[in-house]
Amino acid sequence: MLDLQIELRSCIQGEIYKNFTYSENIFFECQKCSAGYFSLEKPILSKPIYECSKCPYGADCPGGSILDVNPGYWRINDQSSLIIPCSNAPQNCLGGTSNSTCATGHIGSLCESCDIERDFSITGDFQCGSCGNQAVNALKIIGIFICFVRDDLYQFSFIY
């Protein structure tokens, strides 16, 4: 007698359960979501997922669990399917499949905030610029201060 042991894996994120019948028995197999569709949920047999979700507007879906966000659009993280247009500053939203979808120096919702922890500050409406080297900035401020003080002293000497 031959003892046959078969080990099957559970479905993973980006797959759905498909059932089929063979010899009056119902079996389940895992099927990857096809292009244009996705699934971010991890299916479990007690609550099986039978359909993949249609790719949302503002993203491309090559299949499985991947949502490739288009430039000019944003999502909070790679486990969210809510794609939001960056209407105030589309150039700040780079798109992509990861969580880091903002242009350099931009962070937060719709990439509209400046990353002050990495020395970026507001330079205009929804725009950020590097603060530069702090020592150099301090020297510039001191230089400007000296120029003003010197100019005031020079003008003061002509008055008296």
C-alpha positions as CSV (number, residue, x, y, z in Angstrom):
1,M,0.0,0.0,0.0
2,L,1.3,3.4,-1.0
3,D,0.8,6.3,1.5
4,L,0.4,9.6,-0.3
5,Q,0.6,12.9,1.6
6,I,-0.2,16.2,-0.1
7,E,0.5,19.5,1.4
8,L,-1.4,22.5,0.1
9,R,-0.8,26.2,0.9
10,S,-3.5,28.7,1.7
11,C,-4.3,31.4,-0.8
12,I,-2.2,34.6,-0.4
13,Q,-2.9,38.3,-0.9
14,G,-3.7,38.9,-4.6
15,E,-5.4,35.6,-5.0
16,I,-9.0,34.4,-4.7
17,Y,-10.6,31.1,-4.2
18,K,-12.1,29.3,-7.2
19,N,-14.1,26.2,-6.4
20,F,-14.5,23.2,-8.7
21,T,-16.2,19.8,-8.3
22,Y,-14.5,16.5,-9.0
23,S,-16.2,13.2,-8.3
24,E,-19.0,14.9,-6.3
25,N,-16.4,16.6,-4.0
26,I,-15.9,20.3,-3.9
27,F,-12.3,21.5,-4.1
28,F,-10.8,25.0,-3.9
29,E,-7.9,26.3,-5.7
30,C,-6.1,29.7,-5.5
31,Q,-6.2,31.9,-8.6
32,K,-4.2,35.1,-9.0
33,C,-6.1,38.2,-9.9
34,S,-5.6,39.0,-13.6
35,A,-4.4,42.3,-15.1
36,G,-6.9,45.1,-14.5
37,Y,-8.0,43.5,-11.2
38,F,-6.5,43.2,-7.7
39,S,-7.1,41.9,-4.2
40,L,-5.5,43.4,-1.1
41,E,-7.2,40.9,1.3
42,K,-5.7,37.7,2.4
43,P,-8.4,35.1,1.7
44,I,-9.3,32.5,4.3
45,L,-11.4,29.4,3.5
46,S,-13.9,30.2,6.3
47,K,-14.6,33.6,4.6
48,P,-13.5,32.9,1.0
49,I,-13.1,35.7,-1.5
50,Y,-14.4,34.7,-4.9
51,E,-13.9,37.9,-6.9
52,C,-11.1,40.3,-7.5
53,S,-11.8,44.0,-7.4
54,K,-11.7,46.1,-10.5
55,C,-8.7,48.4,-10.7
56,P,-9.6,51.9,-9.4
57,Y,-9.3,55.0,-11.6
58,G,-5.9,56.6,-11.1
59,A,-4.0,53.3,-11.0
60,D,-2.8,50.4,-13.1
61,C,-3.2,46.9,-11.9
62,P,-0.9,44.3,-13.4
63,G,-2.6,41.5,-11.4
64,G,-2.3,40.0,-7.9
65,S,-2.2,42.5,-5.1
66,I,-0.3,45.3,-7.0
67,L,-1.8,48.7,-7.5
68,D,0.6,51.0,-9.4
69,V,-0.7,54.5,-8.6
70,N,-0.4,56.9,-11.6
71,P,1.6,60.1,-11.3
72,G,-0.6,62.9,-10.0
73,Y,-2.5,60.5,-7.7
74,W,-1.9,59.5,-4.1
75,R,-2.9,56.8,-1.6
76,I,-2.2,56.5,2.1
77,N,-0.3,53.2,2.0
78,D,0.2,50.1,-0.1
79,Q,-2.7,48.3,1.7
80,S,-5.3,50.9,0.6
81,S,-7.3,50.9,-2.6
82,L,-8.5,54.5,-2.2
83,I,-6.8,56.5,-4.9
84,I,-7.1,60.3,-4.6
85,P,-6.2,62.9,-7.3
86,C,-3.6,65.4,-6.2
87,S,-5.6,68.4,-7.5
88,N,-3.6,71.2,-5.7
89,A,-0.1,70.0,-6.8
90,P,-0.2,67.0,-9.0
91,Q,3.6,67.3,-9.6
92,N,4.2,66.4,-5.9
93,C,2.5,63.0,-6.3
94,L,4.9,60.6,-8.1
95,G,2.7,57.5,-8.0
96,G,4.1,54.0,-7.8
97,T,3.5,50.8,-5.8
98,S,5.2,51.8,-2.5
99,N,4.3,54.1,0.4
100,S,6.9,56.7,-0.7
101,T,5.0,58.3,-3.5
102,C,5.8,62.0,-2.8
103,A,8.4,64.1,-4.5
104,T,11.5,64.9,-2.5
105,G,10.8,67.1,0.4
106,H,7.1,66.5,0.4
107,I,5.1,64.2,2.8
108,G,1.6,63.6,4.2
109,S,-1.8,63.6,2.6
110,L,-1.7,64.4,-1.1
111,C,2.0,65.2,-0.7
112,E,1.1,68.8,0.4
113,S,3.2,69.1,3.5
114,C,7.0,69.7,3.8
115,D,9.3,67.2,5.4
116,I,10.7,69.4,8.2
117,E,12.6,66.4,9.8
118,R,14.7,66.3,6.6
119,D,15.2,70.0,6.6
120,F,12.6,71.1,4.0
121,S,10.4,74.1,4.4
122,I,7.6,75.9,2.6
123,T,8.7,77.9,-0.4
124,G,5.3,78.6,-2.0
125,D,1.8,77.1,-2.3
126,F,2.2,73.3,-1.9
127,Q,6.0,73.7,-2.6
128,C,8.9,72.8,-0.5
129,G,12.6,73.6,-0.7
130,S,15.7,72.4,1.1
131,C,16.7,74.6,4.1
132,G,20.4,73.9,3.3
133,N,23.3,73.7,5.7
134,Q,22.4,75.3,9.1
135,A,25.9,76.6,9.6
136,V,26.0,78.3,6.2
137,N,22.5,79.8,6.9
138,A,23.7,81.1,10.2
139,L,26.7,82.8,8.6
140,K,24.4,84.4,6.0
141,I,22.1,85.8,8.7
142,I,25.1,87.2,10.6
143,G,26.5,88.7,7.4
144,I,23.2,90.4,6.6
145,F,23.0,91.7,10.2
146,I,26.5,93.1,10.0
147,C,25.7,94.9,6.8
148,F,22.6,96.5,8.3
149,V,24.4,97.5,11.5
150,R,27.4,98.9,9.5
151,D,25.0,100.8,7.2
152,D,23.1,102.2,10.2
153,L,26.4,103.3,11.8
154,Y,27.6,104.9,8.5
155,Q,24.3,106.9,8.2
156,F,24.5,107.8,11.9
157,S,28.1,109.3,11.5
158,F,26.8,111.7,8.7
159,I,24.0,112.9,10.9
160,Y,26.3,114.0,13.7
